[in-house]
């Protein structure tokens, strides 16, 4: 009878531990670490007519160094979606973020600003501005932990919520 007195609590403790920690091992419900390096190119956004060299330079990929990206959960209308998390890249354009499984849009800071009030309301309420703000710079589909550094590229487009430049 004595062996059962010891064995029953051990079995119960084992079942409890297995149940309690099962979510840590289940990739369907857990969080995943995503590591990436971000590069970008830029559009010419107005002002004095640039030289051909300047236009070519804008097409060259640059590292998105020491910059913020704002994470929003996937939504057909990102303007109504709150920022879920902020990511900061290091001097090499590298970031690491922990996210639950799902689809996300990553936005540069400029796209997360409110252009619907004040002096910017004239341009911020246009369909062109809303479409620009609603387009993620990077789409991130989190399905598993990244085992290696992923590369992300985007084109930094002109702010459609600002008045045209001469």
Buried (B, 14 or more C-beta within 10 A) or exposed (E): EEEEEEEEEEEEEEEEEEEEEEEEEEEEEBBBEBBBBBBBBBEEEEEEEEEEEEEEEBEEEBBBEEBBBBBBBBBEEBBEBEEBBEBEBEEEBBBEBEBEBEEBBBBBEBBBEEBBEEEBEEBBEBEEBBEBBBBBBBEBEBEEEEEEEEEBEBEBBBBBBBEEEE
